[in-house]
Amino acid sequence: MKAFYTDHFVLPLPEGHRFPMQKYRLLREAIATHPQINLVEAPLASDTQLLYAHTPSYIQKVVAGELSSQEQGAIGFPWSERMVERSKRSVGASIAACQSALIDGVAVNLAGGTHHAYRDHGSGFCVFNDAAVAARVLQKTQGSDFRIAIVDLDVHQGNGTAAILKNDERIFTLSLHGENNFPFQKEESNLDVALPDGCSDAVYLDALSNALHVLKTQFDPQFIIYLAGADPHEHDRLGKLSLTQEGMRERDQQVYNWAAANALPVAIAMAGGYGKDIKLTVDIHAQTIRSALCLDQSLNQSAR
């Protein structure tokens, strides 16, 4: 299974910044010795690919360093050349993961999940929307009738993704998220499941099961882009939900079992994770990746 990384492009953040940049390096190190995982440096997304989901003027402002202080504040990162490089490679990693999943059944972006980025502005630590761009690239290579579902299980609604793709009938956006969490002005996904604060494993997993049933009956996708946020965990600083680590494992397994049962390739992005203990966040992300190896084997067996 290929896993695409970008962690060696580190944003120069101010001391005390709440974004856990080091988790990406720690995650790569945590899985580096696994014999079934092939680590690959993420390619750059091209400006042409970014145009599938973003306006020319916004891309120009990001690349040229012309974002206003207000726009940088909305993103949450100060502008730098390394921010541009990393943002493009994070999108490139999701594109590459999608292309690899078409061949191998499953692949991983060790970053990504930048679902708060809109067509013409960034938000919430998200510069470019990797899932939206990658889905549109898939359409270009597989045909406009190719049906893609974005299954967003970050604790925060994928508002940018929903807004960018709202008129695309061949891309289905599904978001399970905290109803009282950021963004406080929600967009309309194809299917939104808003969960109460303190949501338990049992409630979450039942809601996910129902949502996947609706996805299958209403849309019947041919490909899944899975945003596997670690932030629904009970000890996440920004999460507000109460999933245990075992509940997080069962969440991933439910998605993978469903994908295997329907012979669907899956590209996985890590999305959010802001644990009070960064090692626990890394463990949850690594657990997501290790569980995906079983999906890889199931899809390969079904292909044979």
Summary of the structure (lengths in Angstrom):
residues: 304
radius of gyration: 17.4
end to end distance: 17.0
largest distance: 54.0
contacts: 1116
relative contact order: 0.15
helix: 44%
strand: 15%
